[in-house]
């Protein structure tokens, strides 16, 4: 299987990816916990059916020390006892922010208030930015059918 478009070799696509990678660096350098960042990226990627990003972020999380149990339970986080209340709030915000078209009102006030109980304003800004960013990456990769499975941790860093 090959991607429909070589995102990494095309001049315009490469320039675009460098710009959004720069935005990603702003988020990764924020005070939003690194483990939470990976959970958010994994959950949005699962929802969007982005195999490339799901592969990348589960491998990056495992490489950073995330447990297999938590990685296996991201898709079923509501029923899992392995996530903190803060992580659960971030995952709920991620789901609602990713499934905007599925909810008439977008993200609920309840989901926002719950996240705001656990994260300060800078972390909320990072969380919102990260949700938007991973959704952009997912869409690019799904559109071009970027193959998954070969990613090695740190490959793009």
C-alpha positions in Angstrom: 0.0 0.0 0.0 1.3 3.5 -0.9 -0.1 6.9 0.0 -2.0 8.7 -2.7 0.4 11.6 -2.4 3.9 11.8 -1.0 3.4 14.3 1.7 7.0 14.3 2.7 8.4 14.7 -0.8 6.0 17.2 -2.2 7.2 20.8 -1.9 3.8 22.4 -0.9 2.8 19.5 1.3 6.2 19.5 2.9 6.1 23.2 3.6 2.6 22.8 5.1 3.7 20.0 7.3 6.7 22.0 8.6 4.4 24.8 9.6 2.0 22.5 11.5 4.9 20.7 13.0 6.1 24.1 14.4 2.6 24.5 15.9 2.9 21.1 17.4 6.2 22.0 19.0 4.5 25.0 20.8 2.0 22.5 22.3 4.6 19.8 23.2 6.7 22.4 25.0 3.7 23.5 27.0 2.9 22.6 30.6 0.1 20.1 29.5 1.5 16.8 30.8 3.2 14.7 28.0 1.2 11.6 28.9 -2.0 13.5 28.5 -0.9 14.9 25.2 -0.3 11.4 23.9 -3.6 10.1 25.2 -5.4 13.0 23.4 -3.5 12.2 20.1 -4.3 8.5 20.3 -8.0 9.0 21.1 -8.6 11.6 18.3 -6.7 9.4 15.9 -8.8 6.3 16.9 -12.0 8.3 16.3 -10.9 9.6 13.0 -9.7 6.2 11.8 -6.1 7.5 11.2 -4.0 4.4 11.4 -0.8 6.3 10.7 -1.3 8.6 13.7 -2.6 5.8 16.0 0.5 3.8 15.2 2.8 6.7 15.8 1.3 8.0 19.0 0.9 4.6 20.6 4.5 3.7 19.9 5.7 7.2 21.1 3.7 6.8 24.3 5.0 3.3 24.9 8.6 4.5 24.2 8.0 7.3 26.8 7.0 4.7 29.4 3.2 4.5 29.0 1.9 1.1 30.1 0.4 -1.4 27.7 -2.8 -1.6 29.8 -3.5 2.2 29.5 -2.7 2.1 25.8 -5.1 -0.8 25.2 -7.8 1.0 27.1 -7.7 4.4 25.5 -10.7 3.5 23.2 -12.7 2.4 26.3 -11.5 5.1 28.7 -14.9 5.6 30.2 -15.0 2.1 31.6 -11.3 1.9 32.5 -10.0 2.7 36.0 -6.5 3.4 34.9 -6.9 7.1 33.9 -6.9 10.0 36.3 -9.8 12.4 36.6 -7.8 15.0 34.7 -7.0 12.6 31.9 -10.6 11.6 31.7 -11.6 15.3 31.4 -9.0 15.7 28.6 -10.3 12.6 26.8 -13.9 13.8 27.0 -12.9 17.2 25.6 -11.0 15.4 22.9 -14.0 13.3 21.9 -16.4 16.2 21.8 -13.9 18.4 20.0 -13.2 15.7 17.4 -16.9 14.8 16.9 -18.2 18.4 16.5 -20.5 17.4 13.6 -22.1 14.7 15.8 -23.3 17.1 18.5 -25.6 20.0 17.7 -24.0 22.3 20.2 -20.3 21.2 19.8 -18.4 20.9 23.1 -20.7 21.0 26.1 -20.4 23.5 28.9 -20.1 20.5 31.3 -17.1 19.0 29.4 -15.4 22.4 29.3 -16.0 23.1 33.0 -14.7 19.6 33.9 -11.5 20.2 32.0 -11.2 23.7 33.5 -11.3 22.0 37.0 -8.1 20.1 36.2 -6.1 22.4 33.9 -5.0 26.0 34.1 -5.7 28.5 31.3 -2.3 27.8 29.6 -2.9 24.0 29.7 -6.5 24.5 28.4 -5.1 26.6 25.5 -2.6 23.8 24.8 -5.3 21.2 25.0 -7.6 23.0 22.6 -4.7 23.6 20.3 -3.6 20.0 20.4 -7.1 18.7 19.7 -7.3 20.9 16.6 -3.8 20.0 15.5 -4.2 16.2 15.8 -7.5 16.4 13.9 -5.7 18.3 11.1 -2.9 15.6 11.0 -5.6 12.9 11.0 -7.5 14.4 8.1 -4.3 14.9 6.0 -3.3 11.3 6.6 -6.7 9.8 6.0 -7.3 11.7 2.8 -4.0 10.5 1.3 -4.3 7.0 2.9 -0.9 7.2 4.6 0.1 3.6 5.4 0.5 2.6 9.0 2.7 0.2 10.9 6.3 1.1 10.0 6.7 4.1 12.3 9.7 4.0 14.7 9.7 6.2 17.9 11.5 9.4 17.3 11.5 9.0 13.5 10.3 12.5 12.8 12.0 14.2 15.8 
